[in-house]
Amino acid sequence: MKAEIHKSQERGKNELGWLHSRFSFSFANYYNPKRIGFGKLVVLNDDIILPSRGFSFHPHTNMEIITIVTEGELEHQDNIGSKDRIKPGELQVMSAGRGIIHSEYNPSENELLKLFQIWIETKKKDIAPRYEKKSINIIKDKLNLIVSGNSKDKVLCINQDAKLFLGKFEQSKEINYKIPKGKGVFIFIIEGRAIVNEKKLLRRDAIALSEVSIIPIRVEKDTYILLIEVPK
């Protein structure tokens, strides 16, 4: 088994006045040779964007980009004709494929925008770019599949053999998560606390696990977690 804990205070950071970011992996001006992604997972950014500010149009290629809004509202626009707003309870997936240009903006004049953005390397390169948004129904006290590489799962689909789960736990719960061969799991504590593989994790801590078949997870009450399963 390989297990590595990522403590919240050890994450990279970037402060631009209008943007407050924390990085789980090397990104932008943050470089850590020990934090160069996890398998096909290359970015997990924790962003706060001030009112009436955001990212102007910029390009991406051959990346599956998933955005989870936890507070406020995100305004998205791109060069393939998508113009949308994403709120808590909704999820955005953008398959950049052979190339997409988009902007991300906080349209509110007085509310903060808080979000997580996840980048996963694409399985097949140079596909047609694609955008999709979906409301997600989070059933309490269980892990909810929200993104998959299999369209039969009837959730948002990406071009990679990966899965994303969200769990909002009002009560303590014990879970034994099974990892398929050749996969790794990255567990991020959005709020609350959990014990994963006998390691205590607090708010914004994470753990990366691979070369193991079952992961014991004890989630404490009032905890919100993100679990990402990716090829290693």
N, C-alpha and C positions, 0 to 999 in steps of 0.2 A: 504493500500500500504506500502511496505517496499522498501526504497531506501537508498543506501549507496554509497557515493562518495569515490573513491580511487585517491588521488592526486599523481601525478607523483613522487614528491620528497619523498613521504611516502613509496614507494615501497622498498622491501628488496634489498640488493645488495651483490655481491660477486666479488672480484677482485683477479684473479689468475695470473696476468701478461699477459698471452696469451688469457685469457677469461675475458670479462667484462659483467656481467649479472645483470639484474634487474628483481625482482620477484614480481608478483602481489599477490601471495599466499605463505605461508610458504613452504620453499624448501631448501634442503642442509643445510647450516649453519644458515639460516635465519628462525627464529621461531617467529610468532606473533599469539597469541591465537585468535585474532580478524580477522585473515586472514587465516582460514583453509578451503580453497576452497569456492566454491559457487555451492551448489547442487552437481551435478555430475561432474562439472568442478573443477579440483584440481590443475592444473598447467597452468600458462601463463607466460612464460619466454621470456625476451627480451635480446638476446645474440649478442655480437660482438666477433668474433673469429679471431685472428691474422693469417697472412699468414703462411702456412705450419704447422699449429697446429690443434688440435682437440681432440675429445673424443675417447679413445681406446675402444676395444670391451667391452661391458657391457650388463647385462641382464635386461629384463622387462617382467612382466607377467600381464595379465588381465587389460590392459590399451589400450585405443585408442589414438594414438600419431599422431598429425597433425603438419606438419612443413611448414611454409610460409617463403620463402627466399625473402628478400627485396633488398639485394645488394650482389654481388659476386656469388659464386657457392659452393654448398655443395656436398661432395662426401659421399655416403652412401654404406655400405656393411653389409651383415648379414649372419647368418648361415642357412637360408633357400634358399640361392642361388641368392639373389638379390645383384646387384652391379650397382650403378646408380649415376648420377649427377643431382642435382636440381638447377635450375636457377630462377631468378625473372620471374613471369609469369607462373610458374609451382608450383604444390602443391603435397606434399607427405603425404600419410597416411600409418601408420603401426599399424595393429591390433596385439598386442603382444600375446593375447590369453594365451594358456597354457605355453608359454615361447618362447622368441626370444632373440638372442644376436646380437648386431649390433655396428657399429662404425660410427662416424660422423667426417668429416675432411674438412678443408679448403685446397684444393689442389693448390691454387694460391701461387706463390712465392712473390707477391707484393701487392695483393688486400685484403682488409678486407672482411670478410663474416658477413653479418648481417641477423638475422632471428628471427622469433617468433616460439616457440614451445608450443603446447597446448596439455594437457593431459585430457582426459575425461574417467571416470570410465566405464568399459564395462557393458553391460546389461546382457549378458549371459557369464558365466565364462568358462574358459578352452576350448575355441574353438581353431581350428587350426590357428596358426599364419599366417598372410597375409601381403603382401606389395603391394602398388599400387602408381603410379605417374600419374598425368594428367596435361596437359596444361589448363590454365583457361583463358577464354575470359571475361575480365571485361568491361562491358558496362558502360560508364561514366554516372554520375548523377543518379544512382539508386543503391539499394542494390542487390548484385548478390549472389545467393545461390551457395556455393562452396563445402559444405560437408553436407551430410544428413544421417539419419538412414534408409531411404527408397530408395531402389535401383531404384524405378520407377522415381525418380527425375533426374536420368541420370547425377549425379555428383559423386564425390568420396563418397563412402559409408562407414559408420562405424557401429559398433555393439552397438548402443545406440540410443535412440529416441531423437536425438539432431540435431541442424542445425547451420551451420556457414555461415555468409554472409560477403562479402567485398564490400565496396563502395568507389569509387573515384569520388569526386564531383568537377567539374570545376566551377559550378554555385551554388548559394545558393538554398537549397531545403527543403521543409517541408514534413515530413513523419509521418504518424500515424501507428506505428507498433503494430499489434495485437498479444497478448501473449495467447497461449492456456492455459486452466486451468491446474494447477499443474506444470507449467513451470516458469522459471525465465530467465531473459535476462541480459547478461553482455556486456556492450558497452565500447569499448576501442578506444581512439582517437590515431591513428598511427601518423598522421600529421594533422595540422590545428586546427580547433575549432568547437564546436557544443554546442547547448543548448538542453539538454535532461531533460524532465520533469521540465522545468524552472530552471535547474541548468547548469551553464556555465562550460564547460569542455575544457581544452586546450590540447596541444600536450602531449601524454602519460598519460593523465588523464583517468579515467574510472568511470563507475557507474554500480552498481548491483541493479536490480529491480525485485520485485516479488509481488505476491498478488495484481495484477492490470491487467486489460484486454487490455488497450490501452496505448501506450507510445508515447507522442508527441516529435518529434525530429526535430530540425531545424539545418541543416548542413550548415555551411558557405562555401563560395567558396574556392577552393584549399584545400580540406579536404579529408583525407583518414581514413576510420573507419572500425573497425572489430566488428561484432555483433555475439554473441554466445548465442543460446537458448538451455537450458538444463533442464532436469527434476530436480525439487527441492526435 
